[in-house]
Amino acid sequence: MGVSSSLSRFIADYVEDCRAGREELKPGTWKQYIAHRNKLEAYATHRGLDDIGFADVNLPFYADFTSYLRESGTGRSGISNHIKHLKKFMQLGLDRELHN
């Protein structure tokens, strides 16, 4: 996987690794990651952003993203799932030294 600061690109590459069997996850799990990436991209479009990079994820981003999720009709458990996935990908990015 190439080094990129794009969170969406990183998630897409990770899902491709899952599809190819390089990551041992069940399809139901990585399909949730696709939905998460789609929601991040919809958020970026809604906010007029070209992309969301690892460096863009901070406390103000968290507050705005959760607000966007609520406004778009995502329930409490859905918001929790999106935050869980966001944390997973931020940790993976940190492990792979894509951000600090």
All heavy atoms as an XYZ file, in Angstrom:
805
protein
N       0.855     -1.181      0.000
C       0.000      0.000      0.000
C       0.892      1.232      0.000
O       1.808      1.327      0.799
C      -0.895     -0.039      1.240
C      -1.863      1.078      1.298
S      -2.964      1.092      2.725
C      -3.153     -0.566      3.185
N       0.629      2.179     -0.886
C       1.421      3.396     -0.978
C       1.102      4.356      0.149
O       0.032      4.316      0.725
N       2.043      5.204      0.458
C       1.849      6.184      1.518
C       0.966      7.315      0.991
O       1.206      7.857     -0.073
C       3.207      6.745      1.996
C       2.998      7.847      3.009
C       4.050      5.627      2.582
N      -0.057      7.611      1.733
C      -0.978      8.668      1.352
C      -1.511      9.312      2.618
O      -1.672      8.650      3.628
C      -2.134      8.091      0.537
O      -3.126      9.050      0.342
N      -1.779     10.600      2.554
C      -2.363     11.271      3.714
C      -3.886     11.257      3.646
O      -4.547     11.723      4.547
C      -1.850     12.702      3.803
O      -2.303     13.441      2.692
N      -4.447     10.700      2.566
C      -5.893     10.644      2.391
C      -6.491      9.497      3.197
O      -6.169      8.325      2.974
C      -6.247     10.453      0.915
O      -7.625     10.160      0.781
N      -7.371      9.838      4.114
C      -8.039      8.829      4.917
C      -8.951      7.965      4.044
O      -8.972      6.740      4.184
C      -8.816      9.505      6.042
C      -9.486      8.615      7.070
C      -8.484      7.672      7.723
C     -10.153      9.468      8.131
N      -9.681      8.577      3.130
C     -10.568      7.820      2.234
C      -9.790      6.830      1.378
O     -10.197      5.687      1.201
C     -11.356      8.765      1.323
O     -12.222      9.558      2.075
N      -8.665      7.277      0.828
C      -7.824      6.404     -0.006
C      -7.270      5.242      0.822
O      -7.209      4.114      0.371
C      -6.680      7.213     -0.629
C      -5.780      6.445     -1.535
C      -6.456      6.178     -2.881
N      -6.717      4.756     -2.967
C      -7.676      4.175     -3.662
N      -8.510      4.885     -4.371
N      -7.826      2.896     -3.676
N      -6.864      5.544      2.064
C      -6.338      4.524      2.953
C      -7.396      3.458      3.228
O      -7.115      2.259      3.174
C      -5.850      5.162      4.257
C      -5.287      4.176      5.232
C      -4.053      3.584      4.995
C      -5.978      3.839      6.375
C      -3.528      2.668      5.899
C      -5.463      2.929      7.281
C      -4.231      2.344      7.047
N      -8.618      3.886      3.509
C      -9.707      2.938      3.776
C      -9.982      2.099      2.531
O     -10.141      0.880      2.614
C     -10.980      3.664      4.255
C     -10.719      4.333      5.612
C     -12.148      2.694      4.357
C     -11.820      5.277      6.070
N     -10.026      2.737      1.366
C     -10.266      2.005      0.112
C      -9.177      0.959     -0.123
O      -9.473     -0.182     -0.509
C     -10.335      2.975     -1.059
N      -7.922      1.326      0.109
C      -6.818      0.380     -0.056
C      -6.929     -0.773      0.940
O      -6.668     -1.930      0.599
C      -5.469      1.083      0.118
C      -5.150      2.028     -1.023
O      -5.801      1.951     -2.089
O      -4.222      2.862     -0.843
N      -7.324     -0.469      2.158
C      -7.474     -1.501      3.183
C      -8.578     -2.484      2.793
O      -8.418     -3.700      2.933
C      -7.778     -0.860      4.536
C      -7.766     -1.836      5.680
C      -6.563     -2.241      6.251
C      -8.947     -2.361      6.189
C      -6.542     -3.153      7.302
C      -8.936     -3.265      7.237
C      -7.734     -3.656      7.791
O      -7.724     -4.557      8.819
N      -9.685     -1.974      2.287
C     -10.780     -2.836      1.846
C     -10.314     -3.734      0.701
O     -10.652     -4.921      0.656
C     -12.030     -2.004      1.452
C     -13.054     -2.846      0.718
C     -12.648     -1.363      2.691
N      -9.527     -3.183     -0.210
C      -8.984     -4.002     -1.307
C      -8.089     -5.110     -0.763
O      -8.114     -6.236     -1.269
C      -8.224     -3.138     -2.319
C      -9.132     -2.314     -3.196
C     -10.218     -3.128     -3.902
O      -9.898     -4.192     -4.481
O     -11.386     -2.723     -3.845
N      -7.303     -4.803      0.261
C      -6.484     -5.830      0.905
C      -7.362     -6.922      1.510
O      -7.028     -8.110      1.454
C      -5.588     -5.220      1.993
C      -4.425     -4.427      1.431
O      -4.142     -4.546      0.218
O      -3.795     -3.672      2.212
N      -8.488     -6.531      2.086
C      -9.431     -7.497      2.657
C     -10.025     -8.378      1.559
O     -10.084     -9.605      1.702
C     -10.558     -6.784      3.405
S     -10.033     -5.940      4.906
N     -10.455     -7.760      0.479
C     -11.028     -8.515     -0.645
C     -10.037     -9.524     -1.212
O     -10.408    -10.609     -1.612
C     -11.459     -7.564     -1.760
C     -12.744     -6.875     -1.516
C     -13.191     -6.119     -2.762
N     -14.505     -5.573     -2.550
C     -14.866     -4.346     -2.852
N     -14.002     -3.515     -3.400
N     -16.087     -3.922     -2.623
N      -8.769     -9.127     -1.250
C      -7.726     -9.978     -1.820
C      -7.239    -11.038     -0.827
O      -6.403    -11.862     -1.180
C      -6.556     -9.114     -2.286
N      -7.738    -10.999      0.404
C      -7.347    -11.978      1.392
C      -6.074    -11.652      2.148
O      -5.570    -12.485      2.897
N      -5.553    -10.445      1.964
C      -4.336    -10.047      2.676
C      -4.623     -9.634      4.120
O      -3.719     -9.543      4.934
C      -3.618     -8.925      1.931
C      -3.023     -9.394      0.596
C      -2.217     -8.315     -0.102
N      -3.014     -7.218     -0.611
C      -3.593     -7.190     -1.821
N      -3.464     -8.211     -2.639
N      -4.284     -6.133     -2.215
N      -5.869     -9.348      4.415
C      -6.322     -9.071      5.782
C      -7.397    -10.107      6.102
O      -8.269    -10.362      5.277
C      -6.918     -7.661      5.894
C      -5.941     -6.542      5.642
C      -4.960     -6.352      6.775
O      -5.232     -6.787      7.913
O      -3.893     -5.768      6.511
N      -7.309    -10.702      7.270
C      -8.248    -11.760      7.628
C      -9.487    -11.187      8.316
O      -9.616    -11.254      9.532
C      -7.556    -12.793      8.505
C      -6.463    -13.541      7.765
C      -5.870    -14.660      8.591
O      -6.562    -15.177      9.487
O      -4.717    -15.004      8.328
N     -10.357    -10.623      7.517
C     -11.625    -10.099      8.024
C     -12.761    -10.678      7.204
O     -12.621    -10.930      6.007
C     -11.658     -8.574      7.912
C     -10.709     -7.795      8.806
C     -10.788     -6.316      8.494
C     -11.030     -8.034     10.270
N     -13.885    -10.862      7.846
C     -15.066    -11.365      7.149
C     -15.641    -10.256      6.274
O     -15.541     -9.073      6.608
C     -16.109    -11.836      8.158
C     -15.651    -13.041      8.957
C     -16.706    -13.468      9.940
C     -16.193    -14.659     10.724
N     -17.147    -15.097     11.719
N     -16.267    -10.646      5.151
C     -16.854     -9.633      4.256
C     -17.826     -8.685      4.955
O     -17.866     -7.509      4.641
C     -17.553    -10.460      3.190
C     -16.771    -11.740      3.143
C     -16.350    -11.984      4.580
N     -18.575     -9.169      5.921
C     -19.502     -8.297      6.636
C     -18.796     -7.168      7.356
O     -19.326     -6.064      7.467
N     -17.591     -7.445      7.820
C     -16.815     -6.421      8.529
C     -16.288     -5.382      7.565
O     -16.465     -4.180      7.770
C     -15.640     -7.073      9.295
O     -16.166     -8.029     10.213
C     -14.838     -6.023     10.043
N     -15.626     -5.833      6.505
C     -15.052     -4.825      5.607
C     -16.100     -4.114      4.784
O     -15.864     -3.007      4.319
C     -13.890     -5.352      4.770
C     -14.052     -6.595      3.966
C     -13.641     -7.844      4.317
C     -14.599     -6.724      2.654
N     -13.911     -8.737      3.303
C     -14.499     -8.082      2.277
C     -15.176     -5.818      1.761
C     -14.951     -8.551      1.050
C     -15.630     -6.294      0.537
C     -15.514     -7.641      0.204
N     -17.296     -4.672      4.649
C     -18.374     -3.934      3.973
C     -18.823     -2.752      4.834
O     -19.233     -1.723      4.306
C     -19.534     -4.861      3.637
C     -19.205     -5.772      2.469
C     -20.326     -6.699      2.119
C     -19.919     -7.586      0.948
N     -20.943     -8.578      0.621
N     -18.703     -2.888      6.154
C     -18.991     -1.755      7.034
C     -17.976     -0.641      6.806
O     -18.301      0.541      6.906
C     -18.934     -2.193      8.501
C     -20.067     -3.071      8.921
C     -19.947     -3.463     10.382
O     -19.334     -2.762     11.196
N     -20.527     -4.588     10.735
N     -16.734     -1.021      6.494
C     -15.693     -0.033      6.228
C     -15.985      0.732      4.942
O     -15.686      1.923      4.849
C     -14.314     -0.685      6.154
C     -13.884     -1.373      7.425
C     -12.949     -2.393      7.394
C     -14.405     -1.010      8.667
C     -12.540     -3.024      8.557
C     -14.009     -1.640      9.828
C     -13.071     -2.653      9.771
O     -12.668     -3.279     10.914
N     -16.577      0.042      3.968
C     -16.973      0.717      2.726
C     -18.041      1.769      3.042
O     -17.973      2.906      2.573
C     -17.487     -0.293      1.683
C     -16.347     -1.213      1.239
C     -18.112      0.422      0.489
C     -16.797     -2.408      0.405
N     -19.025      1.383      3.856
C     -20.088      2.319      4.242
C     -19.502      3.500      5.013
O     -19.926      4.649      4.820
C     -21.147      1.601      5.074
N     -18.514      3.230      5.857
C     -17.863      4.307      6.616
C     -17.134      5.262      5.669
O     -17.266      6.480      5.791
C     -16.898      3.709      7.637
C     -16.119      4.730      8.386
N     -16.712      5.648      9.220
C     -14.797      4.995      8.411
C     -15.775      6.429      9.739
N     -14.607      6.056      9.259
N     -16.389      4.705      4.718
C     -15.687      5.553      3.745
C     -16.686      6.405      2.958
O     -16.471      7.598      2.741
C     -14.857      4.701      2.782
C     -14.013      5.569      1.849
C     -13.490      4.817      0.662
N     -14.609      4.525     -0.213
C     -14.755      3.386     -0.888
N     -13.878      2.436     -0.793
N     -15.793      3.203     -1.657
N     -17.797      5.786      2.549
C     -18.818      6.527      1.803
C     -19.387      7.673      2.633
O     -19.627      8.770      2.121
C     -19.942      5.591      1.352
C     -19.492      4.613      0.302
O     -18.448      4.786     -0.340
N     -20.249      3.544      0.118
N     -19.574      7.440      3.925
C     -20.101      8.496      4.802
C     -19.067      9.611      4.974
O     -19.423     10.790      4.963
C     -20.484      7.901      6.160
C     -21.310      8.816      7.022
C     -22.648      9.174      6.418
C     -23.711      8.185      6.786
N     -25.068      8.667      6.467
N     -17.791      9.252      5.096
C     -16.739     10.269      5.182
C     -16.690     11.112      3.908
O     -16.545     12.337      3.968
C     -15.370      9.625      5.403
C     -15.010      9.183      6.810
C     -13.695      8.425      6.804
C     -14.935     10.365      7.751
N     -16.827     10.449      2.762
C     -16.801     11.174      1.490
C     -18.028     12.070      1.343
O     -17.925     13.186      0.832
C     -16.668     10.195      0.336
C     -15.277      9.564      0.283
C     -15.121      8.499     -0.787
O     -16.119      8.099     -1.422
O     -13.967      8.054     -0.973
N     -19.181     11.596      1.809
C     -20.389     12.426      1.767
C     -20.228     13.644      2.679
O     -20.639     14.759      2.328
C     -21.610     11.602      2.183
N     -19.621     13.432      3.837
C     -19.340     14.536      4.755
C     -18.419     15.563      4.089
O     -18.673     16.769      4.143
C     -18.710     13.997      6.047
C     -18.086     15.062      6.906
C     -18.868     15.848      7.751
C     -16.716     15.293      6.882
C     -18.298     16.832      8.540
C     -16.130     16.270      7.670
C     -16.932     17.041      8.489
O     -16.358     18.024      9.268
N     -17.350     15.068      3.461
C     -16.402     15.974      2.792
C     -17.108     16.788      1.714
O     -16.911     18.001      1.612
C     -15.247     15.169      2.190
N     -17.927     16.128      0.917
C     -18.673     16.824     -0.137
C     -19.605     17.871      0.467
O     -19.669     19.007     -0.005
C     -19.478     15.805     -0.973
O     -18.563     14.891     -1.576
C     -20.297     16.491     -2.049
N     -20.316     17.479      1.525
C     -21.249     18.392      2.193
C     -20.541     19.635      2.738
O     -21.088     20.739      2.697
C     -21.960     17.641      3.323
C     -22.979     18.444      4.042
N     -24.212     18.733      3.503
C     -22.951     19.038      5.267
C     -24.902     19.462      4.362
N     -24.157     19.665      5.445
N     -19.305     19.455      3.211
C     -18.541     20.558      3.769
C     -17.680     21.268      2.727
O     -16.943     22.196      3.060
C     -17.647     20.070      4.920
C     -18.412     19.582      6.132
C     -19.186     20.704      6.793
N     -19.773     20.288      8.050
C     -21.075     20.271      8.293
N     -21.929     20.636      7.366
N     -21.525     19.900      9.466
N     -17.746     20.819      1.469
C     -16.980     21.461      0.406
C     -15.500     21.144      0.440
O     -14.683     21.927     -0.042
N     -15.159     19.994      0.996
C     -13.763     19.572      1.079
C     -13.433     18.629     -0.070
O     -14.258     17.810     -0.457
C     -13.502     18.848      2.410
C     -13.873     19.604      3.679
C     -13.771     18.691      4.890
C     -12.974     20.816      3.837
N     -12.206     18.722     -0.584
C     -11.777     17.793     -1.630
C     -11.528     16.405     -1.057
O     -11.776     15.398     -1.713
C     -10.492     18.287     -2.310
C     -10.725     19.545     -3.130
O     -11.855     19.726     -3.638
O      -9.780     20.343     -3.258
N     -11.010     16.349      0.143
C     -10.640     15.085      0.768
C     -10.502     15.304      2.268
O     -10.470     16.442      2.737
C      -9.305     14.598      0.177
C      -9.017     13.124      0.445
O      -9.885     12.431      1.020
O      -7.917     12.673      0.090
N     -10.400     14.208      2.999
C     -10.120     14.277      4.431
C      -8.809     13.549      4.647
O      -8.682     12.367      4.308
C     -11.241     13.620      5.264
C     -12.547     14.386      5.074
C     -10.853     13.571      6.744
C     -13.746     13.713      5.666
N      -7.840     14.261      5.164
C      -6.543     13.669      5.452
C      -6.442     13.294      6.920
O      -7.248     13.731      7.741
N      -5.451     12.488      7.237
C      -5.238     12.115      8.638
C      -5.075     13.351      9.517
O      -5.587     13.400     10.631
C      -4.000     11.217      8.768
C      -4.219      9.820      8.283
C      -3.742      9.421      7.047
C      -4.898      8.898      9.048
C      -3.931      8.130      6.586
C      -5.100      7.601      8.607
C      -4.611      7.218      7.372
N      -4.379     14.356      9.010
C      -4.120     15.568      9.788
C      -5.393     16.378     10.044
O      -5.427     17.201     10.961
C      -3.090     16.439      9.078
N      -6.445     16.136      9.270
C      -7.699     16.860      9.448
C      -8.530     16.335     10.611
O      -9.474     16.991     11.053
C      -8.548     16.778      8.174
C      -7.870     17.410      6.982
O      -7.172     18.433      7.170
O      -8.028     16.880      5.861
N      -8.202     15.130     11.077
C      -8.997     14.501     12.139
C      -8.481     14.983     13.484
O      -7.371     14.674     13.899
C      -8.944     12.965     12.027
C      -9.762     12.319     13.144
C      -9.471     12.521     10.663
N      -9.334     15.778     14.143
C      -9.024     16.338     15.458
C     -10.339     16.534     16.205
O     -11.398     16.112     15.711
C      -8.234     17.647     15.316
C      -8.917     18.627     14.384
O     -10.143     18.627     14.255
N      -8.146     19.476     13.737
N     -10.308     17.140     17.352
C     -11.541     17.300     18.129
C     -12.602     18.138     17.418
O     -13.784     17.770     17.436
C     -11.241     17.847     19.520
C     -10.594     16.825     20.465
C     -10.224     17.489     21.793
C     -11.507     15.640     20.700
N     -12.245     19.259     16.780
C     -13.278     19.988     16.032
C     -13.873     19.133     14.889
O     -15.082     19.188     14.632
C     -12.540     21.214     15.483
C     -11.423     21.432     16.448
C     -10.996     20.052     16.862
N     -13.032     18.357     14.205
C     -13.534     17.458     13.167
C     -14.521     16.467     13.772
O     -15.598     16.243     13.230
C     -12.385     16.684     12.496
C     -12.869     15.570     11.607
C     -13.200     15.815     10.291
C     -12.998     14.276     12.097
C     -13.677     14.785      9.478
C     -13.473     13.249     11.296
C     -13.808     13.509      9.975
N     -14.143     15.866     14.895
C     -15.005     14.899     15.571
C     -16.381     15.509     15.876
O     -17.417     14.909     15.584
C     -14.331     14.412     16.859
C     -15.233     13.613     17.758
C     -15.434     12.261     17.547
C     -15.901     14.226     18.817
C     -16.276     11.524     18.371
C     -16.745     13.507     19.641
C     -16.931     12.152     19.423
O     -17.771     11.438     20.228
N     -16.384     16.701     16.443
C     -17.645     17.365     16.794
C     -18.476     17.647     15.544
O     -19.689     17.417     15.527
C     -17.358     18.658     17.554
N     -17.822     18.125     14.490
C     -18.542     18.448     13.260
C     -19.031     17.187     12.551
O     -20.152     17.156     12.046
C     -17.643     19.275     12.338
C     -18.429     19.947     11.229
O     -19.491     20.538     11.519
O     -17.994     19.871     10.068
N     -18.208     16.159     12.522
C     -18.595     14.911     11.864
C     -19.768     14.244     12.591
O     -20.728     13.818     11.953
C     -17.393     13.958     11.792
C     -17.662     12.673     11.068
C     -18.117     12.669      9.750
C     -17.435     11.451     11.677
C     -18.348     11.475      9.069
C     -17.655     10.257     11.005
C     -18.123     10.273      9.695
N     -19.731     14.190     13.919
C     -20.851     13.593     14.653
C     -22.117     14.430     14.486
O     -23.213     13.876     14.377
C     -20.520     13.395     16.149
O     -20.107     14.625     16.712
C     -19.451     12.335     16.341
N     -21.961     15.742     14.424
C     -23.115     16.610     14.170
C     -23.694     16.317     12.785
O     -24.916     16.204     12.621
C     -22.689     18.070     14.280
O     -23.744     18.925     13.948
N     -22.817     16.194     11.797
C     -23.264     15.858     10.439
C     -23.999     14.514     10.425
O     -25.042     14.376      9.785
C     -22.064     15.820      9.485
C     -22.380     15.180      8.167
C     -23.071     15.875      7.173
C     -22.025     13.862      7.905
C     -23.389     15.278      5.969
C     -22.339     13.257      6.704
C     -23.017     13.967      5.736
O     -23.339     13.368      4.550
N     -23.449     13.526     11.115
C     -24.097     12.214     11.155
C     -25.501     12.313     11.744
O     -26.458     11.742     11.208
C     -23.246     11.218     11.957
C     -21.919     10.799     11.329
C     -21.096      9.989     12.314
C     -22.143     10.019     10.042
N     -25.628     13.055     12.859
C     -26.953     13.238     13.471
C     -27.911     13.925     12.508
O     -29.052     13.505     12.345
C     -26.832     14.067     14.753
C     -26.575     13.258     15.992
C     -26.743     14.078     17.261
N     -25.789     15.168     17.378
C     -24.531     15.027     17.759
N     -24.065     13.844     18.062
N     -23.735     16.068     17.846
N     -27.436     15.003     11.867
C     -28.276     15.760     10.938
C     -28.698     14.927      9.731
O     -29.756     15.164      9.153
C     -27.542     17.012     10.459
C     -27.331     18.049     11.534
C     -26.329     19.118     11.136
O     -25.891     19.139      9.953
O     -25.961     19.927     12.008
N     -27.867     13.957      9.349
C     -28.183     13.133      8.180
C     -29.023     11.912      8.541
O     -29.273     11.062      7.695
C     -26.894     12.703      7.463
O     -26.141     11.820      8.263
N     -29.461     11.841      9.812
C     -30.376     10.787     10.213
C     -29.724      9.537     10.777
O     -30.406      8.537     11.002
N     -28.442      9.585     11.031
C     -27.760      8.435     11.614
C     -28.088      8.370     13.097
O     -27.998      9.366     13.803
C     -26.231      8.554     11.420
O     -25.965      8.717     10.026
C     -25.511      7.329     11.938
N     -28.488      7.194     13.559
C     -28.844      7.010     14.962
C     -27.622      6.900     15.860
O     -26.479      6.870     15.402
N     -27.884      6.828     17.147
C     -26.809      6.782     18.138
C     -25.856      5.610     17.917
O     -24.639      5.768     17.958
C     -27.409      6.704     19.539
C     -26.366      6.772     20.636
C     -26.995      6.768     21.992
N     -27.821      7.955     22.111
C     -28.462      8.316     23.195
N     -28.378      7.566     24.275
N     -29.185      9.403     23.236
N     -26.398      4.418     17.665
C     -25.519      3.255     17.463
C     -24.740      3.381     16.154
O     -23.574      2.970     16.073
C     -26.311      1.949     17.506
O     -27.202      1.873     16.422
N     -25.355      3.972     15.133
C     -24.650      4.193     13.871
C     -23.507      5.168     14.031
O     -22.415      4.965     13.477
N     -23.746      6.227     14.792
C     -22.684      7.200     15.061
C     -21.543      6.513     15.810
O     -20.371      6.687     15.464
C     -23.221      8.413     15.846
C     -24.180      9.227     14.963
C     -22.080      9.295     16.357
C     -24.948     10.305     15.695
N     -21.889      5.715     16.809
C     -20.864      4.985     17.566
C     -20.042      4.092     16.648
O     -18.817      4.013     16.788
C     -21.508      4.139     18.665
O     -22.124      4.958     19.613
N     -20.696      3.413     15.713
C     -19.974      2.550     14.778
C     -19.033      3.354     13.892
O     -17.896      2.936     13.647
C     -20.942      1.736     13.915
C     -21.492      0.541     14.651
O     -20.846     -0.004     15.540
N     -22.689      0.129     14.291
N     -19.500      4.497     13.400
C     -18.634      5.324     12.551
C     -17.415      5.825     13.329
O     -16.297      5.825     12.796
C     -19.405      6.496     11.946
C     -20.233      6.104     10.780
N     -19.685      5.705      9.575
C     -21.574      6.018     10.619
C     -20.654      5.406      8.723
N     -21.810      5.581      9.346
N     -17.608      6.210     14.567
C     -16.489      6.676     15.386
C     -15.534      5.508     15.674
O     -14.311      5.676     15.618
C     -16.983      7.339     16.684
C     -17.821      8.586     16.350
C     -15.825      7.669     17.610
C     -17.129      9.607     15.446
N     -16.084      4.329     15.929
C     -15.242      3.148     16.149
C     -14.380      2.867     14.918
O     -13.173      2.615     15.030
C     -16.126      1.936     16.473
C     -15.362      0.632     16.634
C     -16.302     -0.514     16.945
C     -17.086     -0.885     15.703
N     -17.906     -2.086     15.857
N     -14.991      2.942     13.734
C     -14.237      2.698     12.504
C     -13.194      3.795     12.275
O     -12.064      3.511     11.874
C     -15.172      2.613     11.294
C     -16.160      1.499     11.367
N     -15.872      0.259     11.901
C     -17.449      1.425     10.973
C     -16.935     -0.522     11.827
N     -17.903      0.173     11.270
N     -13.574      5.037     12.534
C     -12.635      6.148     12.383
C     -11.410      5.935     13.281
O     -10.263      6.089     12.842
C     -13.331      7.471     12.720
C     -12.491      8.734     12.619
C     -12.008      8.945     11.189
C     -13.312      9.935     13.083
N     -11.649      5.541     14.529
C     -10.549      5.295     15.455
C      -9.664      4.146     14.975
O      -8.434      4.214     15.078
C     -11.099      4.982     16.850
C     -11.682      6.194     17.544
C     -12.422      5.772     18.775
C     -11.739      6.256     20.012
N     -12.498      5.947     21.239
N     -10.281      3.109     14.423
C      -9.513      1.973     13.909
C      -8.573      2.432     12.800
O      -7.389      2.085     12.802
C     -10.439      0.882     13.381
C      -9.658     -0.260     12.717
C     -10.542     -1.208     11.971
C      -9.780     -2.289     11.266
N      -8.944     -3.142     12.074
N      -9.094      3.208     11.851
C      -8.264      3.631     10.729
C      -7.220      4.665     11.143
O      -6.129      4.693     10.585
C      -9.123      4.099      9.553
C      -9.784      2.936      8.889
C     -11.139      2.727      9.007
C      -9.031      2.021      8.165
C     -11.742      1.620      8.421
C      -9.615      0.919      7.573
C     -10.975      0.713      7.704
N      -7.533      5.482     12.117
C      -6.528      6.411     12.627
C      -5.391      5.627     13.291
O      -4.217      5.942     13.105
C      -7.150      7.405     13.611
C      -8.095      8.409     12.967
S      -7.317      9.410     11.682
C      -6.190     10.395     12.658
N      -5.740      4.578     14.050
C      -4.716      3.757     14.700
C      -3.892      2.997     13.661
O      -2.667      2.926     13.763
C      -5.351      2.776     15.692
C      -4.336      1.952     16.454
C      -3.409      2.801     17.311
O      -3.866      3.623     18.100
N      -2.098      2.617     17.164
N      -4.543      2.435     12.644
C      -3.806      1.748     11.572
C      -2.855      2.702     10.862
O      -1.717      2.343     10.549
C      -4.772      1.131     10.557
C      -5.410     -0.199     10.921
C      -6.481     -0.570      9.889
C      -4.377     -1.290     11.036
N      -3.321      3.915     10.603
C      -2.477      4.922      9.964
C      -1.280      5.274     10.837
O      -0.159      5.441     10.346
N      -1.514      5.360     12.134
C      -0.422      5.632     13.077
C       0.566      4.475     13.078
O       1.786      4.679     13.024
C      -0.994      5.868     14.472
C      -0.011      6.265     15.563
C       0.636      7.607     15.235
C      -0.728      6.332     16.910
N       0.047      3.241     13.121
C       0.907      2.049     13.108
C       1.768      1.993     11.855
O       2.897      1.505     11.880
C       0.069      0.780     13.201
C      -0.631      0.614     14.546
O      -0.278      1.348     15.501
O      -1.532     -0.234     14.631
N       1.232      2.487     10.743
C       1.957      2.463      9.472
C       2.715      3.773      9.206
O       3.185      4.021      8.097
C       0.983      2.157      8.329
C       0.393      0.761      8.494
C      -0.600      0.411      7.444
N      -1.219     -0.866      7.765
C      -2.042     -1.499      6.976
N      -2.350     -0.999      5.784
N      -2.575     -2.650      7.349
N       2.762      4.606     10.239
C       3.496      5.878     10.212
C       3.046      6.825      9.101
O       3.836      7.509      8.482
C       5.003      5.612     10.118
C       5.528      4.834     11.313
C       7.007      4.555     11.257
O       7.653      4.830     10.232
O       7.517      4.040     12.269
N       1.720      6.866      8.876
C       1.143      7.786      7.900
C       0.805      9.137      8.534
O       0.519     10.093      7.821
C      -0.114      7.175      7.272
C       0.098      5.853      6.530
C      -1.225      5.315      6.027
C       1.092      6.024      5.404
N       0.799      9.176      9.851
C       0.576     10.427     10.597
C       1.146     10.238     11.987
O       1.597      9.161     12.354
C      -0.915     10.792     10.617
C      -1.749      9.859     11.440
N      -2.090     10.146     12.740
C      -2.311      8.652     11.164
C      -2.835      9.168     13.219
N      -2.971      8.236     12.290
N       1.121     11.319     12.763
C       1.604     11.210     14.135
C       0.626     11.881     15.083
O      -0.303     12.489     14.690
C       3.007     11.818     14.295
C       3.118     13.219     13.761
O       2.112     13.939     13.674
N       4.297     13.629     13.394
